[in-house]
Amino acid sequence: MPNSSNLKVSILLAVYNGEAYIEAAIQSVLNQTYENWELIIVDNGSTDNTAKICLKYAELDDRIKFFKLLEKGKTKAYNKAFEESAGDFICYFAADDILEFESIEKRLKIIELKENGTSTCLLKTFSDDSAHNGVVFPKKKDSPNYSGGSIFFHRNIAEKLFPIPSSLPNEDTWSSLHIRAFGKNFHLPEVCYHYRIHDNNSYGYTLSFEEKREKFLHRMSAYELFYEKFKNQGIDFVDVYIHSFVKALAHARKWNRLPIMTMTKLPLRERLIFVFYSSPFLYKIRYKYFKFFSGLFN
């Protein structure tokens, strides 16, 4: 493997109507201490000034590449970004978030010589809403965090997980399953990613319980697709954990909480997540005490 300074990192950014925040996001990439990166921005159907802003930066720095899709679709945009990438390592980025200025350097350093290496880091929220501001994920700082902006992985892993199924609403659930199944993860217990919470987040922190539940179940369909892709291949992670999760998901769709809690092959954390999303009352408690539950049962 080449020396660290020769390793290129591909930062994949999918954006839809991101004019309010994308300049700050791009600037945080330009401010990185590690300079051998490419930022591949794919606009999926924006109707605001996003394209104009991105083109301006692409003209100023040839490490920034911009592409535009006519139709909306976050996973389609990430698939396009990966197709256009050439990096040895891959990470995701969102148009409303911010990278810590040493983010790329630190996350690359711990896995640069590891084939199939992956890394995770802590993320910290920022928001105009004090209830959602300043929360560090996960609370157990030595635990890996597999949310989109926190994962960083070798191209060998990327070749397995792309293309992301276009039916999925997001990239991180599908990606995290491949990372956990096929990568060797090294966790960095430091904040390297700043996640902005606002009214227009794709996961919708201000949505009603019914809307939030629907989005959650849609995201979790990645487990079903992953199981179908890798079942009967003798992979314990798939045959035990993923299979159990898929069964729990079927119960969750039918609002069956009790069978889920008796599924001992599924970690307690996952069982509790399903319980939160099967009761409006419990979900309301989780939302009210966001800072307590986030990072434990997110």
Secondary structure in CASP SS format (residue, H / E / C, confidence):
PFRMAT SS
TARGET T0000
AUTHOR 0000-0000-0000
METHOD secondary structure of the structure
MODEL  1
M C 1.00
P C 1.00
N C 1.00
S H 1.00
S H 1.00
N H 1.00
L C 1.00
K C 1.00
V E 1.00
S E 1.00
I E 1.00
L E 1.00
L E 1.00
A E 1.00
V E 1.00
Y C 1.00
N C 1.00
G C 1.00
E C 1.00
A C 1.00
Y C 1.00
I H 1.00
E H 1.00
A H 1.00
A H 1.00
I H 1.00
Q H 1.00
S H 1.00
V H 1.00
L H 1.00
N C 1.00
Q C 1.00
T C 1.00
Y C 1.00
E C 1.00
N C 1.00
W E 1.00
E E 1.00
L E 1.00
I E 1.00
I E 1.00
V E 1.00
D E 1.00
N E 1.00
G C 1.00
S C 1.00
T C 1.00
D C 1.00
N C 1.00
T H 1.00
A H 1.00
K H 1.00
I H 1.00
C H 1.00
L H 1.00
K H 1.00
Y H 1.00
A H 1.00
E H 1.00
L H 1.00
D C 1.00
D C 1.00
R C 1.00
I E 1.00
K E 1.00
F E 1.00
F E 1.00
K E 1.00
L E 1.00
L C 1.00
E C 1.00
K C 1.00
G C 1.00
K H 1.00
T H 1.00
K H 1.00
A H 1.00
Y H 1.00
N H 1.00
K H 1.00
A H 1.00
F H 1.00
E H 1.00
E C 1.00
S C 1.00
A C 1.00
G C 1.00
D C 1.00
F E 1.00
I E 1.00
C E 1.00
Y E 1.00
F E 1.00
A E 1.00
A C 1.00
D C 1.00
D C 1.00
I E 1.00
L E 1.00
E C 1.00
F C 1.00
E C 1.00
S H 1.00
I H 1.00
E H 1.00
K H 1.00
R H 1.00
L H 1.00
K H 1.00
I C 1.00
I C 1.00
E C 1.00
L C 1.00
K C 1.00
E C 1.00
N C 1.00
G E 1.00
T E 1.00
S E 1.00
T E 1.00
C E 1.00
L E 1.00
L E 1.00
K E 1.00
T E 1.00
F E 1.00
S E 1.00
D C 1.00
D C 1.00
S H 1.00
A H 1.00
H H 1.00
N C 1.00
G C 1.00
V C 1.00
V E 1.00
F E 1.00
P C 1.00
K C 1.00
K C 1.00
K C 1.00
D C 1.00
S C 1.00
P C 1.00
N C 1.00
Y C 1.00
S C 1.00
G H 1.00
G H 1.00
S H 1.00
I C 1.00
F E 1.00
F E 1.00
H E 1.00
R H 1.00
N H 1.00
I H 1.00
A H 1.00
E H 1.00
K H 1.00
L H 1.00
F C 1.00
P C 1.00
I C 1.00
P C 1.00
S C 1.00
S C 1.00
L C 1.00
P C 1.00
N C 1.00
E C 1.00
D H 1.00
T H 1.00
W H 1.00
S H 1.00
S H 1.00
L H 1.00
H H 1.00
I H 1.00
R H 1.00
A H 1.00
F H 1.00
G C 1.00
K E 1.00
N E 1.00
F E 1.00
H E 1.00
L E 1.00
P E 1.00
E E 1.00
V E 1.00
C E 1.00
Y E 1.00
H E 1.00
Y E 1.00
R E 1.00
I E 1.00
H C 1.00
D C 1.00
N C 1.00
N C 1.00
S C 1.00
Y C 1.00
G C 1.00
Y C 1.00
T C 1.00
L C 1.00
S C 1.00
F H 1.00
E H 1.00
E H 1.00
K H 1.00
R H 1.00
E H 1.00
K H 1.00
F H 1.00
L H 1.00
H H 1.00
R H 1.00
M H 1.00
S H 1.00
A H 1.00
Y H 1.00
E H 1.00
L H 1.00
F H 1.00
Y H 1.00
E H 1.00
K H 1.00
F H 1.00
K C 1.00
N C 1.00
Q C 1.00
G C 1.00
I C 1.00
D H 1.00
F H 1.00
V H 1.00
D H 1.00
V H 1.00
Y H 1.00
I H 1.00
H H 1.00
S H 1.00
F H 1.00
V H 1.00
K H 1.00
A H 1.00
L H 1.00
A H 1.00
H H 1.00
A H 1.00
R H 1.00
K C 1.00
W C 1.00
N C 1.00
R H 1.00
L H 1.00
P H 1.00
I H 1.00
M H 1.00
T C 1.00
M C 1.00
T C 1.00
K C 1.00
L C 1.00
P C 1.00
L H 1.00
R H 1.00
E H 1.00
R H 1.00
L H 1.00
I H 1.00
F H 1.00
V H 1.00
F H 1.00
Y C 1.00
S C 1.00
S C 1.00
P H 1.00
F H 1.00
L H 1.00
Y H 1.00
K H 1.00
I H 1.00
R H 1.00
Y H 1.00
K H 1.00
Y C 1.00
F H 1.00
K H 1.00
F H 1.00
F H 1.00
S C 1.00
G C 1.00
L C 1.00
F C 1.00
N C 1.00
END
